[in-house]
C-alpha cells in the first residue's frame, strides 16, 4: 500500500513540476561564463594513513566517564 502511495506522490510531483516549468518558460540552467569545474585532490595512501593515525582528543566529560566505574544496584 505504501509503495503505491509513493509512486502516486512521485507522479503528482512530476506533473506539478512540468506545469511550473511550462509557465515560467525555464528549460534548463546554464552556468555563468568563466566558471571552472570543481577539482578534488586524488587520494594518496600517505594522506589516508595520516588521517587514520590521528587519535581524537577526548573531552573532559569523556575522560571522567571512562574513569568512572559503573555498578549495577540489585
KEPA-597076 format. One record per residue (C-alpha): residue number from 1; residue in three letters; chain; x, y, z. Coordinates in Angstrom, 1 decimal. Each point is the difference from the previous one (the first is absolute). Example, Ala and Ser with C-alpha at 12.3 -4.5 7.8 and 13.67 -1.06 7.14 Angstrom:
<recs>
 resi resn chain     px     py     pz
    1  ALA     A   12.3   -4.5    7.8
    2  SER     A    1.4    3.4   -0.7
</recs>
This chain:
<recs>
 resi resn chain     px     py     pz
    1  UNK     A    0.0    0.0    0.0
    2  UNK     A    2.8    2.4    0.9
    3  UNK     A    1.9   -0.6   -3.3
    4  UNK     A   -3.2    0.9   -2.0
    5  UNK     A   -0.3    3.2    2.0
    6  UNK     A    3.7    0.9   -0.6
    7  UNK     A   -0.4   -0.7   -3.7
    8  UNK     A   -3.1    2.2   -0.2
    9  UNK     A    1.8    2.7    1.9
   10  UNK     A    2.9   -0.1   -2.3
   11  UNK     A   -2.3    0.1   -3.1
   12  UNK     A   -1.8    3.1    1.4
   13  UNK     A    3.2    1.8    0.8
   14  UNK     A    1.3   -0.7   -3.5
   15  UNK     A   -3.3    1.4   -1.5
   16  UNK     A    0.2    3.1    2.2
   17  UNK     A    3.6    0.7   -1.0
   18  UNK     A   -0.9   -0.3   -3.7
   19  UNK     A   -2.8    2.4    0.6
   20  UNK     A    2.3    2.5    1.8
   21  UNK     A    2.7   -0.2   -2.7
   22  UNK     A   -2.5    0.6   -2.8
   23  UNK     A   -1.3    3.2    1.8
   24  UNK     A    3.4    1.4    0.7
   25  UNK     A    1.6   -1.0   -3.3
   26  UNK     A    3.1   -1.3    1.8
   27  UNK     A    1.5   -2.7   -2.1
   28  UNK     A    3.4   -0.6    1.5
   29  UNK     A    2.5    1.6    2.2
   30  UNK     A    3.2    1.4   -1.5
   31  UNK     A    3.2    0.6    1.9
   32  UNK     A    1.3    3.6    0.0
   33  UNK     A    2.8    0.7   -2.4
   34  UNK     A    3.6   -0.5    1.3
   35  UNK     A   -0.9   -2.6    2.6
   36  UNK     A    2.3   -3.0    0.4
   37  UNK     A   -0.9   -3.5    1.1
   38  UNK     A    0.8   -1.0    3.6
   39  UNK     A    3.1   -2.0    0.4
   40  UNK     A    0.9   -2.4    2.8
   41  UNK     A    3.4   -1.3    1.3
   42  UNK     A    0.7   -3.6   -1.0
   43  UNK     A    0.0   -2.2    3.1
   44  UNK     A    3.5   -1.0    1.0
   45  UNK     A    1.0   -2.9    2.3
   46  UNK     A    2.1    2.3    2.2
   47  UNK     A   -2.8    2.5    0.6
   48  UNK     A   -2.4   -2.8    0.8
   49  UNK     A    2.4   -1.6    2.4
   50  UNK     A    0.6    3.3    1.8
   51  UNK     A   -3.7    0.6    0.4
   52  UNK     A   -0.5   -3.5    1.4
   53  UNK     A    3.0    0.4    2.4
   54  UNK     A   -1.4    3.2    1.6
   55  UNK     A   -1.4   -0.7    3.4
   56  UNK     A   -2.9    2.2    1.0
   57  UNK     A    0.5    1.8    3.3
   58  UNK     A   -2.7   -0.8    2.5
   59  UNK     A   -2.0    2.7    1.6
   60  UNK     A    0.1    0.5    3.8
   61  UNK     A   -3.5   -1.7    0.3
   62  UNK     A    1.1   -3.0   -2.0
   63  UNK     A    3.1   -0.4    2.1
   64  UNK     A   -2.1    0.0    3.2
   65  UNK     A   -2.5   -2.4   -1.4
   66  UNK     A    2.8   -2.4   -1.0
   67  UNK     A    1.6    0.1    3.4
   68  UNK     A   -3.3   -0.4    1.9
   69  UNK     A   -0.9   -3.6    1.0
   70  UNK     A   -3.6   -0.8   -0.6
   71  UNK     A   -1.6   -2.4    2.5
   72  UNK     A   -3.4   -1.5   -0.3
   73  UNK     A   -2.3    0.2    3.0
   74  UNK     A   -1.9   -3.2    0.6
</recs>
